[in-house]
Amino acid sequence: AVILFAELDMVPAPREKLMDEVNARMKYRTQTQPAGRSIGCIFKNVEGRPAGKLIDEAGLKGRKIGGLVISDLHGNFFLNDGRATFKDFEELVDMVRTEIKNRFGIYLELEVEIVRENKSSSNPRENAHQGSPSNASSGAENRALRRWKISGEGNFV
């Protein structure tokens, strides 16, 4: 999509007030989201319940597979210690989904879109995985997903 026109309704404010608001938001973010190698939230919230809270309630914070660990600060963040592979990611996602399904009867969908490189195709979305078993997401949902490119070696980029 291309934006050709925008009308903004802005209220002037002193620089100090704006900086105080920016600093307050940054402080909140550092208190609620982990620092380190992460792509942000992994799973979509479902049925009005935050995925991170479900992961926390299931006691999964700190669980690790290979080079990937579920953050102790926010359960919906996976942190990469620099050695994580896509296989680690798949296994951790499967473990979390299984635990949440068994405990709460809820299937967690990925918030990220995984795009695998396909050397034989010029269409990078040809092998895209949307994070749901049916791949039947609406167009609006697809646009809201963040793309996560997986290199040919199976590492995160």
TORVEX-523113 format. One record per atom (N, C-alpha, C): residue number from 1; residue in one letter; atom name; x, y, z. Coordinates in Angstrom, 2 decimals. Example, Ala and Ser with C-alpha at 12.3 -4.5 7.8 and 13.67 -1.06 7.14 Angstrom:
# residues 2
   gukol   bamar   torvex         u         v         w
       1       A        N     13.19     -5.69      7.80
       1       A       CA     12.30     -4.50      7.80
       1       A        C     13.20     -3.30      7.80
       2       S        N     12.85     -2.25      7.08
       2       S       CA     13.67     -1.06      7.14
       2       S        C     12.90      0.03      7.87
# end
This chain:
# residues 157
   gukol   bamar   torvex         u         v         w
       1       A        N      0.84     -1.18      0.00
       1       A       CA      0.00      0.00      0.00
       1       A        C      0.88      1.24      0.00
       2       V        N      0.41      2.26     -0.66
       2       V       CA      1.12      3.53     -0.71
       2       V        C      0.19      4.60     -0.16
       3       I        N      0.68      5.40      0.76
       3       I       CA     -0.11      6.49      1.33
       3       I        C      0.17      7.73      0.50
       4       L        N     -0.88      8.29     -0.09
       4       L       CA     -0.73      9.47     -0.93
       4       L        C     -1.07     10.75     -0.18
       5       F        N     -1.85     10.64      0.88
       5       F       CA     -2.26     11.82      1.61
       5       F        C     -2.55     11.42      3.06
       6       A        N     -2.21     12.30      3.98
       6       A       CA     -2.52     12.09      5.39
       6       A        C     -2.82     13.43      6.03
       7       E        N     -3.80     13.44      6.88
       7       E       CA     -4.13     14.64      7.63
       7       E        C     -3.95     14.30      9.10
       8       L        N     -3.06     15.04      9.76
       8       L       CA     -2.75     14.78     11.16
       8       L        C     -3.29     15.90     12.02
       9       D        N     -3.90     15.54     13.11
       9       D       CA     -4.42     16.52     14.06
       9       D        C     -3.48     16.50     15.26
      10       M        N     -2.54     17.43     15.28
      10       M       CA     -1.52     17.43     16.32
      10       M        C     -1.67     18.66     17.20
      11       V        N     -1.32     18.46     18.46
      11       V       CA     -1.37     19.55     19.42
      11       V        C      0.06     19.89     19.82
      12       P        N      0.46     21.15     19.69
      12       P       CA      1.82     21.51     20.08
      12       P        C      2.03     21.27     21.57
      13       A        N      3.24     20.85     21.92
      13       A       CA      3.58     20.63     23.32
      13       A        C      5.05     20.98     23.51
      14       P        N      5.39     21.39     24.70
      14       P       CA      6.80     21.71     24.97
      14       P        C      7.68     20.46     24.81
      15       R        N      8.87     20.67     24.31
      15       R       CA      9.81     19.57     24.09
      15       R        C     10.00     18.74     25.35
      16       E        N     10.11     19.39     26.49
      16       E       CA     10.33     18.68     27.76
      16       E        C      9.19     17.71     28.06
      17       K        N      7.96     18.13     27.81
      17       K       CA      6.80     17.27     28.06
      17       K        C      6.83     16.06     27.11
      18       L        N      7.16     16.29     25.85
      18       L       CA      7.24     15.20     24.88
      18       L        C      8.34     14.21     25.27
      19       M        N      9.49     14.72     25.68
      19       M       CA     10.60     13.85     26.07
      19       M        C     10.25     13.04     27.33
      20       D        N      9.51     13.65     28.26
      20       D       CA      9.08     12.92     29.46
      20       D        C      8.19     11.74     29.08
      21       E        N      7.29     11.97     28.10
      21       E       CA      6.41     10.89     27.65
      21       E        C      7.20      9.78     26.95
      22       V        N      8.13     10.17     26.09
      22       V       CA      8.98      9.18     25.40
      22       V        C      9.76      8.37     26.42
      23       N        N     10.37      9.05     27.40
      23       N       CA     11.16      8.35     28.42
      23       N        C     10.31      7.41     29.26
      24       A        N      9.09      7.83     29.59
      24       A       CA      8.18      6.97     30.37
      24       A        C      7.82      5.71     29.59
      25       R        N      7.57      5.87     28.29
      25       R       CA      7.24      4.70     27.46
      25       R        C      8.45      3.77     27.32
      26       M        N      9.65      4.33     27.17
      26       M       CA     10.86      3.51     27.08
      26       M        C     11.11      2.76     28.39
      27       K        N     10.89      3.42     29.51
      27       K       CA     11.08      2.78     30.81
      27       K        C     10.11      1.61     30.97
      28       Y        N      8.84      1.84     30.60
      28       Y       CA      7.84      0.77     30.67
      28       Y        C      8.26     -0.42     29.80
      29       R        N      8.74     -0.11     28.61
      29       R       CA      9.14     -1.18     27.68
      29       R        C     10.30     -2.00     28.25
      30       T        N     11.28     -1.34     28.84
      30       T       CA     12.42     -2.07     29.39
      30       T        C     12.03     -2.89     30.61
      31       Q        N     10.96     -2.49     31.30
      31       Q       CA     10.49     -3.24     32.47
      31       Q        C      9.62     -4.44     32.08
      32       T        N      9.01     -4.40     30.90
      32       T       CA      8.06     -5.44     30.52
      32       T        C      8.51     -6.32     29.36
      33       Q        N      9.57     -5.91     28.64
      33       Q       CA     10.04     -6.69     27.50
      33       Q        C     11.54     -6.94     27.65
      34       P        N     11.97     -8.15     27.33
      34       P       CA     13.38     -8.48     27.54
      34       P        C     14.30     -7.81     26.53
      35       A        N     15.51     -7.53     26.99
      35       A       CA     16.56     -7.05     26.09
      35       A        C     17.24     -8.28     25.51
      36       G        N     17.87     -8.13     24.40
      36       G       CA     18.59     -9.25     23.80
      36       G        C     18.06     -9.58     22.43
      37       R        N     18.55    -10.68     21.89
      37       R       CA     18.16    -11.12     20.55
      37       R        C     16.78    -11.75     20.57
      38       S        N     15.83    -11.03     20.06
      38       S       CA     14.44    -11.50     20.01
      38       S        C     13.76    -10.86     18.82
      39       I        N     12.74    -11.52     18.31
      39       I       CA     11.97    -10.91     17.23
      39       I        C     10.66    -10.33     17.75
      40       G        N     10.51    -10.27     19.06
      40       G       CA      9.28     -9.76     19.64
      40       G        C      8.35    -10.91     19.98
      41       C        N      7.08    -10.61     20.11
      41       C       CA      6.11    -11.64     20.49
      41       C        C      6.03    -12.72     19.41
      42       I        N      5.97    -13.96     19.86
      42       I       CA      5.94    -15.11     18.97
      42       I        C      4.51    -15.50     18.62
      43       F        N      3.62    -15.51     19.62
      43       F       CA      2.25    -15.98     19.41
      43       F        C      1.24    -14.85     19.50
      44       K        N      0.13    -15.02     18.79
      44       K       CA     -0.99    -14.08     18.87
      44       K        C     -1.73    -14.29     20.19
      45       N        N     -2.29    -13.20     20.73
      45       N       CA     -3.19    -13.33     21.86
      45       N        C     -4.46    -14.01     21.37
      46       V        N     -5.11    -14.77     22.25
      46       V       CA     -6.27    -15.53     21.80
      46       V        C     -7.37    -15.48     22.86
      47       E        N     -8.58    -15.35     22.38
      47       E       CA     -9.76    -15.34     23.25
      47       E        C     -9.63    -14.33     24.38
      48       G        N     -9.07    -13.16     24.05
      48       G       CA     -8.94    -12.11     25.04
      48       G        C     -7.86    -12.36     26.09
      49       R        N     -7.06    -13.38     25.90
      49       R       CA     -6.01    -13.71     26.86
      49       R        C     -4.64    -13.52     26.21
      50       P        N     -3.76    -12.78     26.87
      50       P       CA     -2.41    -12.62     26.32
      50       P        C     -1.67    -13.95     26.29
      51       A        N     -1.04    -14.24     25.16
      51       A       CA     -0.29    -15.48     25.01
      51       A        C      0.82    -15.58     26.05
      52       G        N      1.48    -14.45     26.33
      52       G       CA      2.56    -14.46     27.32
      52       G        C      2.07    -14.87     28.70
      53       K        N      0.87    -14.45     29.05
      53       K       CA      0.30    -14.81     30.36
      53       K        C     -0.02    -16.30     30.41
      54       L        N     -0.54    -16.84     29.31
      54       L       CA     -0.80    -18.29     29.26
      54       L        C      0.50    -19.08     29.42
      55       I        N      1.55    -18.62     28.75
      55       I       CA      2.85    -19.29     28.82
      55       I        C      3.39    -19.22     30.24
      56       D        N      3.22    -18.06     30.88
      56       D       CA      3.65    -17.89     32.27
      56       D        C      2.85    -18.81     33.19
      57       E        N      1.53    -18.84     33.04
      57       E       CA      0.68    -19.68     33.89
      57       E        C      0.98    -21.16     33.71
      58       A        N      1.47    -21.54     32.55
      58       A       CA      1.83    -22.93     32.29
      58       A        C      3.22    -23.27     32.84
      59       G        N      3.91    -22.27     33.40
      59       G       CA      5.23    -22.50     33.98
      59       G        C      6.33    -22.73     32.97
      60       L        N      6.20    -22.13     31.80
      60       L       CA      7.16    -22.38     30.72
      60       L        C      8.29    -21.36     30.62
      61       K        N      8.22    -20.27     31.37
      61       K       CA      9.31    -19.28     31.31
      61       K        C     10.62    -19.97     31.69
      62       G        N     11.67    -19.65     30.94
      62       G       CA     12.98    -20.22     31.21
      62       G        C     13.24    -21.55     30.51
      63       R        N     12.22    -22.15     29.89
      63       R       CA     12.43    -23.40     29.16
      63       R        C     13.30    -23.13     27.95
      64       K        N     14.22    -24.04     27.68
      64       K       CA     15.21    -23.82     26.63
      64       K        C     15.32    -25.04     25.75
      65       I        N     15.46    -24.77     24.46
      65       I       CA     15.78    -25.81     23.48
      65       I        C     16.91    -25.25     22.63
      66       G        N     18.03    -25.96     22.64
      66       G       CA     19.20    -25.49     21.88
      66       G        C     19.60    -24.10     22.32
      67       G        N     19.71    -23.19     21.37
      67       G       CA     20.12    -21.82     21.66
      67       G        C     18.97    -20.85     21.86
      68       L        N     17.76    -21.37     22.10
      68       L       CA     16.58    -20.53     22.22
      68       L        C     15.91    -20.77     23.57
      69       V        N     15.60    -19.69     24.29
      69       V       CA     15.00    -19.79     25.61
      69       V        C     13.78    -18.88     25.70
      70       I        N     12.77    -19.32     26.45
      70       I       CA     11.60    -18.48     26.70
      70       I        C     11.99    -17.48     27.79
      71       S        N     11.80    -16.20     27.51
      71       S       CA     12.21    -15.14     28.42
      71       S        C     11.57    -15.30     29.80
      72       D        N     12.36    -15.02     30.85
      72       D       CA     11.83    -15.00     32.21
      72       D        C     11.02    -13.74     32.47
      73       L        N     11.24    -12.70     31.67
      73       L       CA     10.53    -11.43     31.85
      73       L        C      9.17    -11.43     31.17
      74       H        N      9.10    -11.97     29.95
      74       H       CA      7.84    -11.97     29.17
      74       H        C      7.77    -13.29     28.43
      75       G        N      6.79    -14.11     28.77
      75       G       CA      6.69    -15.46     28.23
      75       G        C      6.48    -15.56     26.74
      76       N        N      6.09    -14.48     26.09
      76       N       CA      5.83    -14.54     24.65
      76       N        C      7.05    -14.09     23.84
      77       F        N      8.19    -14.00     24.47
      77       F       CA      9.44    -13.65     23.80
      77       F        C     10.40    -14.83     23.89
      78       F        N     10.95    -15.23     22.76
      78       F       CA     12.01    -16.23     22.72
      78       F        C     13.32    -15.47     22.52
      79       L        N     14.33    -15.79     23.32
      79       L       CA     15.62    -15.12     23.21
      79       L        C     16.64    -16.07     22.60
      80       N        N     17.41    -15.56     21.66
      80       N       CA     18.42    -16.32     20.95
      80       N        C     19.78    -16.02     21.57
      81       D        N     20.49    -17.06     22.02
      81       D       CA     21.81    -16.85     22.61
      81       D        C     22.91    -16.73     21.56
      82       G        N     22.51    -16.69     20.29
      82       G       CA     23.45    -16.56     19.19
      82       G        C     23.72    -17.88     18.49
      83       R        N     23.21    -18.97     19.06
      83       R       CA     23.42    -20.29     18.46
      83       R        C     22.11    -20.93     17.99
      84       A        N     21.00    -20.26     18.15
      84       A       CA     19.70    -20.85     17.85
      84       A        C     19.55    -21.16     16.36
      85       T        N     18.92    -22.29     16.09
      85       T       CA     18.62    -22.69     14.72
      85       T        C     17.11    -22.68     14.52
      86       F        N     16.71    -22.80     13.29
      86       F       CA     15.28    -22.88     13.01
      86       F        C     14.67    -24.13     13.63
      87       K        N     15.43    -25.20     13.69
      87       K       CA     14.96    -26.43     14.34
      87       K        C     14.66    -26.17     15.82
      88       D        N     15.53    -25.41     16.50
      88       D       CA     15.28    -25.04     17.89
      88       D        C     13.96    -24.28     18.00
      89       F        N     13.75    -23.33     17.08
      89       F       CA     12.53    -22.54     17.07
      89       F        C     11.30    -23.44     16.89
      90       E        N     11.35    -24.32     15.88
      90       E       CA     10.21    -25.21     15.63
      90       E        C      9.91    -26.08     16.85
      91       E        N     10.94    -26.60     17.48
      91       E       CA     10.74    -27.47     18.64
      91       E        C     10.18    -26.70     19.84
      92       L        N     10.67    -25.48     20.07
      92       L       CA     10.17    -24.68     21.18
      92       L        C      8.72    -24.26     20.94
      93       V        N      8.41    -23.87     19.70
      93       V       CA      7.02    -23.52     19.35
      93       V        C      6.12    -24.73     19.58
      94       D        N      6.53    -25.90     19.10
      94       D       CA      5.72    -27.12     19.27
      94       D        C      5.52    -27.46     20.74
      95       M        N      6.58    -27.32     21.55
      95       M       CA      6.47    -27.62     22.98
      95       M        C      5.49    -26.67     23.65
      96       V        N      5.59    -25.37     23.35
      96       V       CA      4.69    -24.39     23.95
      96       V        C      3.26    -24.65     23.51
      97       R        N      3.05    -24.86     22.22
      97       R       CA      1.69    -25.12     21.73
      97       R        C      1.09    -26.35     22.40
      98       T        N      1.87    -27.41     22.52
      98       T       CA      1.37    -28.65     23.14
      98       T        C      0.98    -28.41     24.60
      99       E        N      1.85    -27.74     25.35
      99       E       CA      1.57    -27.47     26.76
      99       E        C      0.32    -26.60     26.93
     100       I        N      0.20    -25.55     26.13
     100       I       CA     -0.95    -24.64     26.24
     100       I        C     -2.23    -25.36     25.83
     101       K        N     -2.16    -26.17     24.78
     101       K       CA     -3.33    -26.94     24.34
     101       K        C     -3.76    -27.92     25.43
     102       N        N     -2.78    -28.62     26.04
     102       N       CA     -3.11    -29.61     27.08
     102       N        C     -3.67    -28.96     28.34
     103       R        N     -3.12    -27.82     28.73
     103       R       CA     -3.53    -27.18     29.98
     103       R        C     -4.80    -26.34     29.86
     104       F        N     -4.94    -25.63     28.73
     104       F       CA     -6.02    -24.66     28.60
     104       F        C     -6.98    -24.95     27.45
     105       G        N     -6.64    -25.93     26.60
     105       G       CA     -7.49    -26.22     25.44
     105       G        C     -7.42    -25.15     24.37
     106       I        N     -6.33    -24.40     24.33
     106       I       CA     -6.18    -23.28     23.41
     106       I        C     -5.02    -23.57     22.46
     107       Y        N     -5.26    -23.36     21.15
     107       Y       CA     -4.20    -23.49     20.16
     107       Y        C     -3.61    -22.11     19.90
     108       L        N     -2.32    -21.96     20.08
     108       L       CA     -1.65    -20.68     19.84
     108       L        C     -1.19    -20.59     18.39
     109       E        N     -1.58    -19.49     17.73
     109       E       CA     -1.12    -19.22     16.36
     109       E        C      0.09    -18.30     16.42
     110       L        N      0.99    -18.48     15.47
     110       L       CA      2.15    -17.61     15.39
     110       L        C      1.75    -16.20     15.02
     111       E        N      2.42    -15.23     15.63
     111       E       CA      2.23    -13.84     15.25
     111       E        C      3.19    -13.47     14.13
     112       V        N      4.26    -14.23     14.00
     112       V       CA      5.22    -13.99     12.93
     112       V        C      4.89    -14.86     11.73
     113       E        N      5.30    -14.42     10.58
     113       E       CA      5.17    -15.21      9.35
     113       E        C      6.56    -15.71      9.00
     114       I        N      6.68    -16.98      8.77
     114       I       CA      7.97    -17.57      8.42
     114       I        C      8.03    -17.72      6.91
     115       V        N      9.05    -17.15      6.32
     115       V       CA      9.23    -17.23      4.87
     115       V        C     10.52    -17.98      4.62
     116       R        N     10.42    -19.16      4.03
     116       R       CA     11.60    -19.95      3.72
     116       R        C     12.09    -19.58      2.33
     117       E        N     13.40    -19.48      2.20
     117       E       CA     13.96    -19.21      0.88
     117       E        C     13.75    -20.42     -0.01
     118       N        N     13.34    -20.18     -1.23
     118       N       CA     13.15    -21.25     -2.19
     118       N        C     13.97    -20.88     -3.41
     119       K        N     15.12    -21.49     -3.54
     119       K       CA     16.04    -21.12     -4.61
     119       K        C     15.46    -21.35     -6.00
     120       S        N     14.48    -22.26     -6.13
     120       S       CA     13.93    -22.57     -7.45
     120       S        C     12.74    -21.68     -7.81
     121       S        N     12.32    -20.80     -6.88
     121       S       CA     11.16    -19.96     -7.14
     121       S        C     11.53    -18.49     -7.01
     122       S        N     10.94    -17.65     -7.84
     122       S       CA     11.16    -16.21     -7.72
     122       S        C     10.15    -15.60     -6.76
     123       N        N      9.19    -16.39     -6.26
     123       N       CA      8.17    -15.91     -5.33
     123       N        C      8.56    -16.31     -3.90
     124       P        N      9.06    -15.35     -3.07
     124       P       CA      9.50    -15.70     -1.72
     124       P        C      8.37    -16.15     -0.81
     125       R        N      7.11    -15.86     -1.17
     125       R       CA      5.99    -16.27     -0.32
     125       R        C      5.50    -17.68     -0.66
     126       E        N      6.11    -18.30     -1.69
     126       E       CA      5.63    -19.61     -2.13
     126       E        C      5.63    -20.64     -1.00
     127       N        N      6.65    -20.61     -0.16
     127       N       CA      6.73    -21.57      0.94
     127       N        C      6.45    -20.91      2.29
     128       A        N      5.66    -19.86      2.30
     128       A       CA      5.37    -19.15      3.55
     128       A        C      4.53    -20.01      4.46
     129       H        N      4.81    -19.91      5.76
     129       H       CA      4.06    -20.61      6.78
     129       H        C      3.40    -19.55      7.65
     130       Q        N      2.10    -19.59      7.77
     130       Q       CA      1.37    -18.55      8.48
     130       Q        C      1.19    -18.84      9.97
     131       G        N      1.56    -20.02     10.43
     131       G       CA      1.45    -20.29     11.85
     131       G        C      0.15    -20.93     12.27
     132       S        N     -0.72    -21.27     11.35
     132       S       CA     -1.94    -21.97     11.70
     132       S        C     -2.00    -23.27     10.92
     133       P        N     -2.66    -24.29     11.47
     133       P       CA     -2.64    -25.58     10.80
     133       P        C     -3.32    -25.57      9.45
     134       S        N     -4.28    -24.66      9.25
     134       S       CA     -5.02    -24.67      8.00
     134       S        C     -4.48    -23.68      6.98
     135       N        N     -3.64    -22.73      7.43
     135       N       CA     -3.15    -21.66      6.55
     135       N        C     -4.30    -20.87      5.94
     136       A        N     -5.43    -20.81      6.63
     136       A       CA     -6.61    -20.15      6.08
     136       A        C     -6.82    -18.77      6.69
     137       S        N     -5.75    -18.03      6.91
     137       S       CA     -5.86    -16.70      7.49
     137       S        C     -6.43    -15.73      6.48
     138       S        N     -7.10    -14.70      6.99
     138       S       CA     -7.65    -13.68      6.09
     138       S        C     -6.53    -12.79      5.59
     139       G        N     -6.78    -12.06      4.53
     139       G       CA     -5.80    -11.14      3.99
     139       G        C     -5.38    -10.09      5.01
     140       A        N     -6.33     -9.59      5.81
     140       A       CA     -6.00     -8.59      6.82
     140       A        C     -5.06     -9.18      7.85
     141       E        N     -5.29    -10.42      8.27
     141       E       CA     -4.39    -11.06      9.23
     141       E        C     -3.00    -11.21      8.64
     142       N        N     -2.92    -11.62      7.38
     142       N       CA     -1.62    -11.83      6.76
     142       N        C     -0.82    -10.55      6.73
     143       R        N     -1.47     -9.43      6.46
     143       R       CA     -0.76     -8.16      6.40
     143       R        C     -0.25     -7.75      7.77
     144       A        N     -0.91     -8.19      8.84
     144       A       CA     -0.52     -7.81     10.19
     144       A        C      0.65     -8.65     10.71
     145       L        N      0.94     -9.76     10.07
     145       L       CA      2.03    -10.62     10.51
     145       L        C      3.37     -9.99     10.20
     146       R        N      4.33    -10.19     11.10
     146       R       CA      5.69     -9.76     10.81
     146       R        C      6.40    -10.89     10.08
     147       R        N      7.21    -10.56      9.10
     147       R       CA      7.94    -11.57      8.34
     147       R        C      9.25    -11.88      9.02
     148       W        N      9.60    -13.14      9.01
     148       W       CA     10.85    -13.58      9.62
     148       W        C     11.54    -14.47      8.61
     149       K        N     12.61    -13.99      8.05
     149       K       CA     13.30    -14.72      7.00
     149       K        C     14.24    -15.76      7.62
     150       I        N     14.16    -16.96      7.12
     150       I       CA     15.02    -18.03      7.57
     150       I        C     16.05    -18.27      6.48
     151       S        N     17.33    -18.24      6.86
     151       S       CA     18.38    -18.41      5.86
     151       S        C     18.44    -19.85      5.39
     152       G        N     19.12    -20.09      4.30
     152       G       CA     19.28    -21.43      3.75
     152       G        C     19.96    -22.38      4.69
     153       E        N     20.74    -21.87      5.64
     153       E       CA     21.43    -22.71      6.61
     153       E        C     20.54    -23.04      7.80
     154       G        N     19.34    -22.50      7.86
     154       G       CA     18.45    -22.79      8.96
     154       G        C     18.66    -21.87     10.16
     155       N        N     19.40    -20.79      9.99
     155       N       CA     19.62    -19.84     11.08
     155       N        C     18.72    -18.63     10.91
     156       F        N     18.54    -17.88     11.98
     156       F       CA     17.71    -16.70     11.92
     156       F        C     18.49    -15.54     11.35
     157       V        N     17.84    -14.74     10.49
     157       V       CA     18.47    -13.52      9.96
     157       V        C     17.53    -12.36     10.17
# end
